[in-house]
């Protein structure tokens, strides 16, 4: 895979932050945002194209994981809300 441009890296960073902000739980949300920021900050000076490709691929995999977890979290929250409403009826 060819190395990503700076714009593509920034776009990936923004997508990770945006998806992380969707976690329903405050603790998960702040942890995910902090890890994204720290991960990008730690690797800001990486110049090796192979290392960059590896890091970008890991970030894309992490984005997919975050998206799945956010979906499951929202489903759980919705299910919990429905069950609470039914128990109060």
C-alpha positions, 0 to 999 in steps of 0.5 A: 500500500502506498504511503498516505498523504498528510491530508489522509492522515488528518482525515483518519484522525478526525474520523477516529475522534468523531466516532470516539465521541459517539460512545454513550459512556463518558468513561469509554468516550474520554478514554477512546479520545485520549488514546487516539490523540496520544497515539497520533502524538506519539507517532508524529515524527515517523518518517519510514514509509513502511512504518507509516503504512503499518500505523495507518492500517492499525488506525483503520482497524481501530476505527472499525473496532470503535464503530462496532463498539459504538453500535453495540453500545447504542443498541445496549442503551436502547434495549436498557431504556426499553426494559426500564420503561416496561418495568415502570409500566 
